[in-house]
Structures are given as structure tokens and as C-alpha cells.
Amino acid sequence: MEQQDLELIAANLGHDEELKSLWEEHVGFEKILERYSGKAALSPAEDLEVKEYKKKKLAGKTRIQTLLEKYKRQEG
């Protein structure tokens, strides 16, 4: 994410429960995916799990971006 987006997230986490929940989920998925990326090889089941986590992470990021657009309009 861009620095401006990260700053908006930080500024709004305290009063936007949906954003907070989505951000915590996003960070959690990043940590899980980092663990998988450290493995030399993935089993077929692990490969499927990675794909599912990536889909969920992307869906959450899309929702975060939508919320951030709302905040950007409020600033402008």
C-alpha cells in the first residue's frame, strides 16, 4: 500500500471499527503468507491454502481501499 494509504489507515483506525477489523485481518494474512513463502516447497494442500489466503487478502484490501476513498473525499 502507498504511504498515504497507510497514514489514512493509522489516522482512522481508532474510530472506524470496520477499517480496524479489515486491517487486522490483512496484517494477519500477510504474516501467514510470509510463513508459507519461507518454505522450500508447498504440498498441494498448502498451495491451495495459500491461494485462498491471497484471495481473502485481496478482497479485504479492496474493501479497505473503498473505505480509504471515502476518507480521501472528506479531506479534499
N, C-alpha and C positions, 0 to 999 in steps of 0.2 A: 504494500500500500504506500501511497505517497505520504510525504511528511505532513502535508496539510491535512490529509485524512486522519492521520494518527493524532494530530493535535486536536482536531474536532472530536474525535472519539474520547480522548482524555478529558476534554472540556465538558463533555455531556454525559459521561458515564454515571455521575453522581445523581442525576435526576431523570434518566431515561432507562427504565428497567429492561425494556426490550433490547436496547442497544447494549446494555451491560451483559445481558444473558447471551446475546449473539456473539459479542466479543470474547467472552469467557469460553464459549463453545469453540470459536475459531482458533483461539490460542491452544486449547486442548487438542484439537485436531492436528495443529501444526506439530505439537510435541509427539503425538502418536506417529505421525508420518515421518518425523525425524528418526524415531527409533527403527522404523522399518527401513529407512534409507541407509542405515548403518549396517544392515545385514548384507552379506556377500550374495546370497540368493534367497528368493522367496518361494515358498511352496505355492501350489495353485490356490489353496485356501487363503493364504496370506496375500497373494496377489489380488484376489477378489476383495478381501478386506480393504486393502489399500485403495482400490478403485472406489469402493463405497465411501470411505472416509473422504476421498478427494471430491466426490460428488456432493457430499454433505457440506464440506468446507466451502465449496463454490456456491452452493445455494445460500449458505449463511452470509458469505461475502457479498453476494448480490443484494440480499436484504439490508445488510449494513450500508452498502453504497446508496440504496434508496433512502435510508434514514439520513445519511450524511447530506444528500442533495437537499433535503428539507432544511437542514441547518444552514447550508450554504445560501439558500434563498433568503432565509431570515437575516443573515449577516449582510447580504447585498442590498 
